[in-house]
Amino acid sequence: MNMHSNTPATMTINNFRLPIHTGAIKPGWLHEAQKKGFTLVARVVDRMHLAVQCHLCGHLSVTRLFTLMSAQPLCPQCIEQAWRTDAAQAGLEFIGRDPDHRHYGIYKMSCGHEVRRQFALIKRVALAATGLRCETCHAKTEAREAHARGWELLGPDPQGDLNYRKYRHTDCGHVQRIARANMQSGRFGCGGCGVDWPAAPSFLYAMHFTLENGREIVKAGFSRDPQSRLHHQLKRDPSMPCTLLHMVAVPTGQDAIRLEKRLHADLKHAHPASVIDPAVYSKQIRVASEIYDGALTPIVLARLEEIEAEIARIPA
């Protein structure tokens, strides 16, 4: 406090020097402040404002007389400490309040990027009621997904659908909307240079699965993208052990389906007891046929190698 006789008495609160109002402090105000967790220190600025000290943290703050008498004053220091605690529990660092909106704060994420979020949302993240992601890192992830498929991420969907993005095909420059899930799985075609599946290159494949009961099975089939088919179409249970054992490149989808039908006809004719009833695997694999007992795996792989050699002998 500054109490020189030739200058008004002042006190410093939150780095601001405030004049002390000389009016009397009523006993009822002192009692109300104590009841609500504060010590009334002085009247400041004018007759309507009070300086109070928090019993929990000792911080000095200014509150209106009306607020003290009719509601529960809040300690800014305790509020900020609660924000910092919530941030730490959510794996973030609290940087400060958003100067443009009192319900938002600025936080640093573990990746180093800063984000602007509502205090209420961070509270929910701290309680593990929801998640939080960094837009910068997420955009880089989506850009890498697109690049791996030969596309360039241009931005959000121009029609506003949150499930879609705007992409450009690197090969031909065609721009189109594509669902992000399809970009991840590869189940889409280019509207500019795309080729329908009968004429597009394809693969025969063999996949190995271990069911929940420990039984091993093998699947043979064809697909333009066997990895995508395995992880985005066939598996109902993401934790189920599975492996793509072998792939055979086939010039066209039409050739692939012809070779696949011949392969299954041969396997079922020679090894009918190895064909697995769909009821055995339907809860874990999204397919209704073309699955055999795991003991048939060497034979399936040998047949694929024969087909691969057969394709290699065909003149280009």
C-alpha positions as CSV (number, residue, x, y, z in Angstrom):
1,M,0.0,0.0,0.0
2,N,1.0,3.6,-0.5
3,M,-0.1,5.7,2.4
4,H,1.7,9.0,2.0
5,S,-0.4,11.9,3.2
6,N,0.0,14.0,0.1
7,T,-1.1,11.2,-2.3
8,P,-4.2,9.0,-2.3
9,A,-3.7,5.7,-0.6
10,T,-3.4,2.8,-3.2
11,M,-2.9,-0.9,-3.3
12,T,-1.5,-3.2,-6.0
13,I,-3.7,-6.1,-7.3
14,N,-2.7,-8.1,-10.3
15,N,0.1,-5.6,-11.1
16,F,-2.4,-2.7,-11.2
17,R,-2.2,0.1,-8.7
18,L,-5.8,0.8,-7.5
19,P,-7.0,3.7,-5.3
20,I,-8.3,2.8,-1.9
21,H,-11.8,4.1,-1.3
22,T,-12.1,5.7,2.1
23,G,-15.7,4.7,2.8
24,A,-16.6,2.6,5.8
25,I,-16.6,-1.2,5.6
26,K,-19.8,-2.7,7.1
27,P,-19.6,-5.7,9.5
28,G,-22.1,-7.6,7.3
29,W,-19.7,-7.4,4.4
30,L,-16.9,-8.8,6.5
31,H,-19.1,-11.7,7.6
32,E,-20.3,-12.4,4.1
33,A,-16.8,-12.5,2.7
34,Q,-15.6,-14.9,5.4
35,K,-18.6,-17.1,4.8
36,K,-17.8,-17.3,1.1
37,G,-14.0,-18.1,1.5
38,F,-12.5,-14.6,1.4
39,T,-11.1,-11.9,3.7
40,L,-12.4,-8.4,2.9
41,V,-9.2,-6.2,2.8
42,A,-10.4,-2.8,1.6
43,R,-12.7,-0.9,-0.6
44,V,-11.1,0.0,-3.9
45,V,-11.6,2.1,-7.0
46,D,-15.1,3.3,-6.0
47,R,-17.8,2.6,-3.5
48,M,-19.0,-0.4,-5.4
49,H,-15.8,-2.5,-5.5
50,L,-13.9,-4.5,-2.8
51,A,-10.5,-6.0,-2.5
52,V,-10.7,-9.6,-1.2
53,Q,-8.1,-12.2,-0.3
54,C,-8.8,-15.9,-1.1
55,H,-8.6,-18.3,1.9
56,L,-7.3,-21.1,-0.3
57,C,-4.5,-19.5,-2.2
58,G,-4.0,-16.1,-0.6
59,H,-4.5,-14.3,-3.9
60,L,-5.9,-10.7,-3.9
61,S,-8.6,-9.9,-6.3
62,V,-11.4,-7.3,-6.9
63,T,-15.1,-8.1,-6.7
64,R,-18.2,-6.1,-6.9
65,L,-20.0,-5.4,-3.6
66,F,-23.2,-6.7,-5.3
67,T,-21.5,-10.0,-6.3
68,L,-20.3,-10.5,-2.7
69,M,-23.7,-10.0,-1.2
70,S,-25.8,-11.8,-3.7
71,A,-23.6,-14.6,-5.3
72,Q,-20.4,-16.5,-4.8
73,P,-17.3,-14.5,-5.8
74,L,-14.6,-16.5,-7.7
75,C,-10.9,-16.4,-7.2
76,P,-9.1,-15.8,-10.6
77,Q,-6.0,-17.5,-9.2
78,C,-7.9,-20.7,-8.2
79,I,-9.8,-20.7,-11.5
80,E,-6.5,-20.5,-13.5
81,Q,-5.0,-23.2,-11.3
82,A,-7.9,-25.5,-12.1
83,W,-7.4,-24.8,-15.8
84,R,-3.7,-25.8,-15.4
85,T,-4.6,-28.9,-13.5
86,D,-7.2,-30.0,-16.1
87,A,-4.6,-29.3,-18.9
88,A,-2.0,-31.4,-17.2
89,Q,-4.4,-34.3,-16.6
90,A,-5.3,-34.0,-20.3
91,G,-1.7,-34.2,-21.4
92,L,-1.5,-30.5,-22.3
93,E,0.3,-27.4,-21.1
94,F,-1.9,-24.4,-20.3
95,I,-0.5,-21.3,-22.1
96,G,-3.1,-18.7,-21.2
97,R,-6.7,-17.5,-21.7
98,D,-7.9,-16.6,-25.2
99,P,-8.0,-12.8,-25.2
100,D,-10.9,-12.9,-27.6
101,H,-13.2,-15.3,-25.8
102,R,-13.5,-15.9,-22.0
103,H,-14.6,-19.5,-22.4
104,Y,-11.5,-20.5,-24.4
105,G,-7.9,-21.1,-23.5
106,I,-4.6,-21.6,-25.5
107,Y,-2.9,-25.0,-24.9
108,K,0.3,-26.6,-26.1
109,M,-0.1,-30.3,-27.1
110,S,2.5,-33.0,-26.7
111,C,3.4,-32.6,-30.3
112,G,4.4,-29.0,-29.7
113,H,1.6,-27.4,-31.6
114,E,-0.7,-24.9,-29.9
115,V,-4.5,-25.3,-30.0
116,R,-7.5,-23.1,-28.9
117,R,-10.1,-25.1,-27.0
118,Q,-13.0,-24.5,-24.6
119,F,-12.2,-24.9,-20.9
120,A,-15.2,-27.2,-20.6
121,L,-13.8,-29.5,-23.4
122,I,-10.4,-29.8,-21.7
123,K,-12.2,-30.7,-18.5
124,R,-13.9,-33.6,-20.3
125,V,-10.6,-34.7,-21.9
126,A,-9.1,-34.7,-18.4
127,L,-11.9,-37.0,-17.2
128,A,-11.3,-39.2,-20.2
129,A,-14.8,-38.5,-21.4
130,T,-13.6,-37.5,-24.9
131,G,-10.4,-37.2,-27.0
132,L,-8.4,-34.3,-28.4
133,R,-6.4,-34.1,-31.6
134,C,-4.1,-31.6,-33.2
135,E,-5.4,-30.3,-36.4
136,T,-1.9,-29.6,-37.7
137,C,-0.7,-33.2,-37.1
138,H,-4.0,-34.6,-38.3
139,A,-3.8,-32.7,-41.6
140,K,-0.2,-34.0,-42.1
141,T,-1.5,-37.6,-41.5
142,E,-4.3,-37.1,-44.1
143,A,-1.7,-35.7,-46.6
144,R,0.5,-38.7,-46.1
145,E,-2.4,-41.0,-46.6
146,A,-3.3,-39.3,-49.9
147,H,0.4,-39.2,-51.1
148,A,0.7,-43.0,-50.5
149,R,-2.3,-43.5,-52.9
150,G,-0.9,-41.1,-55.5
151,W,-3.1,-38.2,-54.6
152,E,-2.6,-34.7,-53.1
153,L,-4.8,-33.4,-50.3
154,L,-6.2,-30.0,-51.3
155,G,-8.4,-29.2,-48.3
156,P,-11.9,-29.8,-46.8
157,D,-14.9,-31.0,-48.8
158,P,-16.3,-28.1,-50.8
159,Q,-19.8,-29.4,-50.0
160,G,-19.1,-29.3,-46.3
161,D,-19.3,-33.1,-45.6
162,L,-17.0,-33.8,-42.7
163,N,-16.4,-37.3,-44.0
164,Y,-15.0,-36.1,-47.4
165,R,-11.9,-34.2,-48.5
166,K,-10.9,-32.5,-51.8
167,Y,-8.0,-34.3,-53.6
168,R,-6.0,-33.9,-56.8
169,H,-4.7,-37.0,-58.7
170,T,-1.0,-36.7,-59.1
171,D,-0.9,-38.7,-62.4
172,C,-3.6,-36.8,-64.3
173,G,-4.4,-33.7,-62.3
174,H,-8.1,-34.6,-61.9
175,V,-9.7,-33.0,-58.8
176,Q,-12.5,-34.8,-56.9
177,R,-14.2,-35.3,-53.6
178,I,-13.3,-38.6,-51.9
179,A,-14.4,-40.0,-48.5
180,R,-11.4,-40.1,-46.2
181,A,-12.3,-43.7,-45.3
182,N,-12.0,-44.6,-49.0
183,M,-8.7,-42.8,-49.3
184,Q,-7.4,-44.9,-46.4
185,S,-8.7,-48.2,-47.9
186,G,-8.1,-47.4,-51.5
187,R,-11.6,-48.3,-52.5
188,F,-12.2,-45.6,-55.1
189,G,-11.3,-44.7,-58.6
190,C,-10.1,-41.5,-60.4
191,G,-12.9,-39.8,-62.3
192,G,-10.4,-38.5,-64.8
193,C,-8.2,-41.5,-65.7
194,G,-9.7,-44.3,-63.7
195,V,-10.2,-47.8,-65.2
196,D,-13.1,-50.1,-64.3
197,W,-12.1,-53.2,-62.4
198,P,-12.5,-55.7,-65.3
199,A,-9.7,-53.9,-67.2
200,A,-7.6,-52.7,-64.2
201,P,-4.6,-54.7,-62.9
202,S,-5.4,-57.0,-60.1
203,F,-3.9,-59.7,-57.7
204,L,-4.6,-63.2,-56.6
205,Y,-3.8,-63.6,-53.0
206,A,-3.5,-66.0,-50.0
207,M,-4.3,-64.8,-46.5
208,H,-3.8,-66.6,-43.1
209,F,-6.1,-66.0,-40.1
210,T,-6.1,-67.3,-36.6
211,L,-9.6,-67.4,-35.1
212,E,-10.5,-66.6,-31.5
213,N,-10.7,-70.3,-30.7
214,G,-7.1,-70.7,-32.0
215,R,-8.1,-72.4,-35.3
216,E,-5.9,-71.5,-38.3
217,I,-7.5,-71.0,-41.7
218,V,-6.4,-69.8,-45.1
219,K,-8.3,-67.7,-47.7
220,A,-7.6,-67.4,-51.4
221,G,-9.2,-64.7,-53.6
222,F,-8.5,-61.7,-55.9
223,S,-8.5,-58.0,-55.3
224,R,-7.1,-54.8,-56.8
225,D,-5.6,-54.0,-53.3
226,P,-5.2,-57.1,-51.1
227,Q,-3.9,-55.1,-48.2
228,S,-6.9,-52.9,-48.2
229,R,-9.2,-55.9,-48.6
230,L,-7.6,-57.6,-45.6
231,H,-7.6,-54.7,-43.2
232,H,-10.6,-52.7,-44.3
233,Q,-13.1,-55.3,-45.6
234,L,-12.5,-58.8,-44.3
235,K,-11.5,-58.3,-40.6
236,R,-14.4,-57.7,-38.2
237,D,-12.1,-58.0,-35.2
238,P,-9.1,-55.6,-35.6
239,S,-7.1,-57.6,-33.1
240,M,-7.4,-60.9,-34.9
241,P,-4.0,-62.2,-36.0
242,C,-3.8,-62.3,-39.8
243,T,-1.1,-62.2,-42.6
244,L,-1.1,-61.6,-46.3
245,L,1.0,-64.6,-47.4
246,H,1.4,-64.2,-51.1
247,M,0.2,-62.0,-54.0
248,V,0.3,-62.8,-57.7
249,A,0.0,-59.8,-60.1
250,V,-2.6,-60.4,-62.8
251,P,-2.9,-58.1,-65.9
252,T,-6.7,-57.5,-65.5
253,G,-9.5,-58.0,-63.1
254,Q,-11.3,-60.2,-65.7
255,D,-8.2,-62.5,-65.8
256,A,-8.0,-62.5,-62.0
257,I,-11.6,-63.7,-61.5
258,R,-11.2,-66.4,-64.2
259,L,-8.1,-67.7,-62.5
260,E,-9.6,-67.5,-59.0
261,K,-12.7,-69.5,-60.1
262,R,-10.5,-72.2,-61.6
263,L,-8.3,-72.2,-58.4
264,H,-11.3,-72.7,-56.1
265,A,-12.9,-75.4,-58.3
266,D,-9.6,-77.3,-58.2
267,L,-9.2,-77.0,-54.4
268,K,-12.8,-77.9,-53.6
269,H,-12.6,-80.9,-56.0
270,A,-9.3,-82.2,-54.6
271,H,-9.8,-81.3,-50.9
272,P,-13.5,-81.1,-50.1
273,A,-13.0,-81.8,-46.4
274,S,-10.8,-78.7,-46.1
275,V,-13.6,-76.3,-47.0
276,I,-14.7,-74.5,-43.8
277,D,-18.3,-73.9,-42.9
278,P,-19.0,-70.1,-42.9
279,A,-20.6,-70.4,-39.4
280,V,-17.1,-71.1,-38.0
281,Y,-15.7,-67.7,-39.0
282,S,-18.6,-65.4,-39.9
283,K,-18.4,-63.5,-36.6
284,Q,-14.7,-62.5,-37.3
285,I,-14.4,-62.4,-41.1
286,R,-16.7,-60.7,-43.6
287,V,-16.9,-63.3,-46.3
288,A,-19.2,-66.3,-46.9
289,S,-16.9,-68.7,-48.8
290,E,-13.4,-69.4,-50.2
291,I,-11.9,-70.2,-46.8
292,Y,-10.1,-73.5,-46.1
293,D,-8.5,-75.3,-43.1
294,G,-5.0,-73.9,-42.3
295,A,-3.5,-77.3,-43.1
296,L,-4.2,-76.6,-46.8
297,T,-1.9,-73.5,-46.8
298,P,1.1,-75.1,-48.5
299,I,-1.1,-76.4,-51.3
300,V,-2.8,-73.0,-51.8
301,L,0.6,-71.3,-52.0
302,A,1.9,-73.9,-54.4
303,R,-1.1,-73.4,-56.7
304,L,-0.5,-69.6,-56.6
305,E,3.1,-70.1,-57.6
306,E,2.0,-72.3,-60.5
307,I,-0.4,-69.6,-61.7
308,E,2.4,-67.0,-61.3
309,A,4.7,-69.0,-63.5
310,E,1.8,-69.5,-66.0
311,I,1.3,-65.7,-66.2
312,A,5.0,-65.1,-66.6
313,R,5.0,-67.4,-69.7
314,I,2.3,-65.3,-71.5
315,P,4.0,-63.0,-74.1
316,A,3.8,-59.3,-73.2
